Amino acid sequence: MDFNPNLAFGYRKRIELEPDLLKAVKKIKKAYHIVWGFPMRWYGYPALMKGFIDRRFLPRITYETTKEKAIPKKLLKG
């Protein structure tokens, strides 16, 4: 996949998603299960995977916050 894993502005400003990330969103939304496979390095997952999760699992894509409830509304199946 070709994308910038760095959140240049943190969560203050949203960055446009690259085409590979948009394809990944469509596949994730269709999936009933997601299996992550990665090598363990110092008891954590690789930086590229951290960047993928940071860029993909965002409000209005995988969940929505509401003022009525403390727990966000889930937008994914399963």
Order of alpha helices (4+ residues) and beta strands (2+ residues): alpha-alpha-beta-beta
